[in-house]
Amino acid sequence: MTRFIEARPYPWPYDGDLRPDNTALVIIDMQTDFCCIGGYVDKMGYDLSMTRAPIEPIRRVLALMREQGFTIIHTREGHRPDLSDLPANKRWRSRMVGTNGIGIGDDGPCGKILVRGEPGWEIIDELKPVAGEIVIDKPGKGSFCATDLELILRTRGIENIVLTGITTDVCVHTTMREANDRGFECTILADCCGATDRGNHEAALHMVLMQGGVFGTVSDSASLIATLGR
């Protein structure tokens, strides 16, 4: 039986082979540092409503896909407490944008910014992983770089990836590009993603649509729920 989700620029997945055993939901970096008062994004002066907007749509998708037995994967961006995996230029750049000189590894209201084990690094309560769900700790923007994500996906026989999280234009888009190059069939749920700039969010989604879906497709939570609920 073929099963598609309404998406642009083509119904997803391309072959209609959508099953719990070959499809994963990936929730990228829904962490305190990116979504909450006192976190890194807040300290940079960006509008938190942009990065919090995906929380409720993700919750609905997560609840249904958990119930139906899909693979659920969460990611967290962060660095070792000794910062041995933090490139010098990344740390330098992190202090340059509206943070009063406070950047990655420095003390903030939610602990050391983007450091593993600190309160700001934790996934927000609304989307906390449950027992058995996979958590990928990544030091960079893409979820495949310096992680075992690809090994886990291959071992589980995953072919399709539903992408959600923040930010649309940085960590989500980088992960989508990485997954596409590895042969995974991807869709990004537009309302389940957010960026610190509305224009960047929309541009990132538009890029996916080029060349007949150069990185996959763009869909939304309602379309996915409609298909899985049938």
C-alpha positions as a printed Julia matrix, in Angstrom:
230×3 Matrix{Float64}:
  0.0    0.0    0.0
  1.39   3.37  -1.01
  0.98   6.31   1.31
  1.92   9.94   0.62
  1.95  13.19   2.58
  0.77  16.29   0.75
  3.91  18.33   0.14
  5.64  20.62  -2.3
  6.91  20.17  -4.98
  5.82  16.51  -4.97
  3.84  14.17  -2.7
  6.2   12.75  -0.09
  7.92  10.32   0.01
  8.62  10.05  -3.7
  7.84   6.31  -3.79
  4.89   6.34  -1.37
  6.7    3.9    0.92
  5.89   5.54   4.26
  5.99   3.17   7.21
  6.92   3.39  10.9
  9.81   1.0   10.37
 11.48   3.01   7.58
 10.74   6.59   8.66
 12.2    8.74  11.44
 11.1   11.99  13.03
 14.13  14.16  13.77
 13.63  17.05  16.23
 16.58  19.4   16.02
 17.94  21.46  18.91
 14.76  22.34  20.79
 16.91  23.44  23.71
 16.6   26.03  26.46
 19.48  28.05  24.98
 17.49  28.51  21.78
 13.9   28.72  23.06
 13.8   30.24  26.53
 14.37  33.47  28.42
 17.99  33.75  29.51
 19.21  31.37  26.82
 21.7   32.09  24.06
 19.17  33.27  21.46
 17.53  35.53  24.03
 20.92  37.0   24.98
 21.58  37.72  21.31
 18.48  39.88  21.3
 16.33  37.87  18.92
 12.56  37.44  19.2
 11.96  34.21  21.1
  8.46  33.89  19.63
 10.12  32.85  16.36
 11.96  29.9   17.9
  9.08  28.97  20.22
  6.46  28.94  17.45
  7.25  25.34  16.4
  6.77  23.87  19.89
  3.05  23.11  19.7
  3.05  21.77  16.11
  6.01  19.54  16.98
  4.2   18.28  20.09
  1.24  17.16  17.98
  3.43  15.41  15.41
  5.58  13.83  18.11
  2.57  12.45  19.99
  1.16  10.76  16.89
  4.44   9.38  15.63
  5.29   8.06  19.1
  1.92   6.36  19.26
  2.43   4.72  15.87
  5.93   3.44  16.59
  8.07   5.64  14.37
 11.73   6.14  15.24
 12.1    9.39  17.2
 15.45  11.19  17.24
 16.3   14.37  19.16
 19.45  16.42  18.67
 21.26  18.82  20.98
 23.94  21.25  19.91
 26.62  21.7   22.52
 30.25  21.32  23.39
 32.34  19.38  25.86
 32.84  21.15  29.2
 36.55  21.62  28.39
 35.56  23.12  24.98
 38.02  20.81  23.24
 35.52  20.36  20.39
 34.8   24.08  19.97
 36.69  25.66  17.06
 38.3   28.96  17.97
 36.53  30.84  15.18
 33.11  29.53  16.24
 33.7   30.78  19.77
 34.95  34.13  18.45
 31.9   34.58  16.2
 29.53  33.68  19.01
 30.67  36.73  20.97
 30.21  39.15  18.1
 26.42  39.43  17.75
 24.5   41.43  20.33
 25.47  39.35  23.37
 27.47  41.96  25.28
 30.54  39.88  24.63
 29.02  36.69  26.07
 29.41  33.67  23.8
 29.64  29.89  23.7
 31.28  28.51  26.81
 30.72  31.65  28.87
 28.53  31.9   31.96
 24.95  32.97  31.26
 21.62  32.95  33.08
 21.11  29.28  32.06
 24.63  28.14  32.84
 27.57  27.98  30.45
 26.21  28.71  26.99
 25.87  25.63  24.74
 27.94  23.44  27.05
 26.87  19.84  27.59
 25.32  19.2   30.97
 24.34  22.83  31.58
 20.67  23.83  32.03
 20.63  25.81  28.79
 21.8   22.81  26.8
 18.88  20.62  27.87
 15.9   19.92  25.63
 12.85  21.93  26.71
 10.31  20.21  28.94
  7.54  20.35  26.34
  9.53  18.07  24.01
 11.59  15.99  26.41
 12.7   12.6   25.06
 11.09   9.56  26.63
 12.76   6.23  27.36
 13.94   4.53  24.21
 14.17   7.66  22.08
 17.53   8.49  20.56
 19.4   11.66  21.48
 22.24  12.84  19.24
 24.72  15.26  20.78
 26.36  17.28  18.04
 29.13  19.88  18.23
 28.14  21.64  15.02
 25.2   22.76  12.96
 24.64  19.58  10.96
 23.39  16.49  12.76
 25.69  14.12  10.87
 28.99  15.91  11.55
 31.01  14.15  14.28
 28.02  12.01  15.37
 26.79   8.44  14.9
 23.45   9.53  13.37
 24.05   7.91   9.99
 25.05   4.61  11.61
 21.86   4.62  13.68
 19.66   5.4   10.68
 21.27   2.69   8.54
 21.1    0.13  11.33
 17.38   0.78  11.78
 16.64   0.66   8.06
 15.5    4.27   7.92
 14.94   5.66   4.43
 12.65   8.65   5.09
 13.31  11.56   7.46
 10.78  14.09   8.75
 12.7   17.18   9.82
 11.58  19.62  12.51
 13.2   22.01  14.97
 15.37  25.1   14.94
 16.71  26.95  13.24
 15.23  26.45   9.78
 18.06  28.22   7.99
 20.98  26.84   9.97
 20.85  23.52  11.84
 17.7   22.13  10.18
 18.77  23.11   6.67
 22.32  21.83   7.17
 20.96  18.5    8.39
 18.57  18.26   5.44
 21.41  18.86   2.99
 23.62  16.31   4.72
 20.81  13.72   4.71
 19.99  14.36   1.06
 23.61  13.77   0.05
 23.49  10.45   1.87
 20.43   9.3   -0.06
 17.74   9.82   2.56
 14.31  11.03   1.41
 13.53  14.16   3.43
 10.63  16.45   4.15
 10.71  19.55   6.32
  7.55  20.54   8.18
  7.31  24.3    7.73
  5.27  25.05  10.85
  7.43  22.71  12.94
 10.53  24.8   12.25
 11.55  28.31  13.17
 14.36  30.79  12.66
 15.51  33.98  14.35
 14.48  35.89  11.22
 11.21  35.37   9.31
 12.85  36.11   5.96
 15.55  33.5    6.57
 12.9   30.92   7.51
 10.97  31.52   4.29
 14.1   31.62   2.13
 15.32  28.32   3.56
 12.02  26.65   2.73
 12.05  28.15  -0.77
 15.5   26.7   -1.41
 14.16  23.19  -0.83
 11.59  23.65  -3.61
 14.09  24.52  -6.34
 15.0   22.07  -9.12
 12.01  19.85  -8.46
 12.82  19.49  -4.78
 16.59  19.68  -4.7
 16.78  18.59  -1.04
 13.36  16.95  -0.69
  9.99  18.53   0.04
  8.24  21.05   2.26
  5.09  19.96   4.08
  3.4   20.84   7.39
  2.09  19.2   10.54
 -1.54  19.15   9.38
 -0.65  17.27   6.19
  1.43  14.71   8.03
 -1.24  14.16  10.68
 -3.94  13.85   8.03
 -2.02  11.08   6.27
 -0.93   9.17   9.36
 -4.39   9.45  10.87
 -6.03   7.68   7.94
